[in-house]
Amino acid sequence: MSIRLRQVALVGNEYEKTEKLLKDILGLSVAYRDPGNRPGIEAGVSIFGLRNFVMPIGNQFLELVAPKDDRNDTSAGRYIERRNGPGGYMLLFQVPKSDFNDYRDRLTSLGIREIAGESITGSESEAVHLHPKDFPGCITEFRWCINEKNDDGDWWPVERNWREHRNTEVVSGISGAEIQTPDPLALSGLWSQLLNVPECTDGAERSLTVSDGVTIRFVEPSDGRPEGLSAIDLVAKDPQNVLEVAALQGCETGRDNFVISGLKFNVKAD
């Protein structure tokens, strides 16, 4: 196994609405909610004043992180304020256990700090969150997890029964992500060094290709918002039908994309 884009997180303050749109448009189902969403329980992201849900897309995952009770004194609330609204939040990469320490060594050599208190160490998984001031673009996590040789292997941020919640009738995977930044050349170079994959150039756009053909693109801002995760690419059986359903649900739509919680979803045929 080489590096994989295993999960994408959105940040927003419309928890129920976002969940319903993802279900109605993409046929997705929630496989995990932070237990802290239950009355009287504080666990996971809830201790930071947040709530979440995670939905499988093929063998990858889409998560929403939202401030509880619309609080703005949380990391998610501050991120929404800084980016002038909801949108893309995190990219979570799975790396082989045998390479995990090499990634941490590159963090040190590049002067990239880990977010204090966010690193996770265990017998079945280990993860680091990178400090966004040192590694811009979006909040980024690297993680190894058991059963890593299986495409459908376990993934620590969800329960082990996540496969029971998978539905690939509409979309089957995440094939790319787009980060907008004032300096695509510099940011692409930094990501290339840390991910240890070569850069590609297409006009002003820079990109990196990780395993399974998943592409991370770096482009100049086009929506007036500051640097951040601006879009992801979805593989769909019938892209046109997805766009028609998104329009009927009241989403902003384009020629081949629609928007939920400030994140653009580009829809491509499988």
GIZI-V663004 format. One line per field, one symbol per residue. ss: DSSP state (A for helix, B for strand, O for the rest). phi: phi as a letter, one per 20 degrees, with the letter a starting at -180 (. if undefined). psi: psi as a letter, one per 20 degrees, with the letter a starting at -180 (. if undefined). A space follows every 10 residues. Layout:
ss=???
phi=???
psi=???
This chain:
ss=OOOBBBBBBB BOOOAAAAAA AAAAAAOOOB BBBOAAAOOO OOOAAAAAOB BBBBBBBOOB BBBBBBBAAA OOOOAAAAAA AAOOOOBBBB BBBBOOAAAA AAAAAAAAAA OOOBOOOOOB BOOOBBBBBB OOOOOOOOBB BBBBBOOOOO OOOOOOOOOO OAAAAOOOOO BBBBBBBBBB OOOAAAAAAA AAAAAOOOBB BBOOBBBBBO AAAOBBBBBO OOOOOOOBBB BBBBBBOOAA AAAAAAAAOO OOBOOOBBBB OOBBBBBBBO
phi=.dfcedbcdd caccffffgf ffffedmecf ebcggffegn ddblfffemc cbbccfcmdd bccddcffll fdecfffffg ffempfrfcb dddecfgfdg ffffffgffe meeeffndfc cafdabbcde fffecfoafc cdbdbflffe gefgbgfcff egffdecdfd ccrddabcde bfcgffffff fffffmcfec ccmeedbcde fmmfdddccf gccmefgrfd bcddecfcgf fgffffffen ffccfbbbcc lmdededcfe
psi=papqohqppq prkmgggggg ghghgikqqp ipqphiiqpj porcihijkr qrqppqncja qpqppqppkk pjkrggghgg ghjkrrbqgq poppqqhhig hhghhhgghi kpqqppiiqp priiqqqqpq pihhnrgrpp qpqqqrkiip hkrqohirri khhijpojhg qiroirqppp qhmhggghgg hgggilqqqq pncipqqpoa qkjppoqorq qjjjqrproh qqpqpqhngh hghgggghjj qpqahkrrpp lippoppqq.
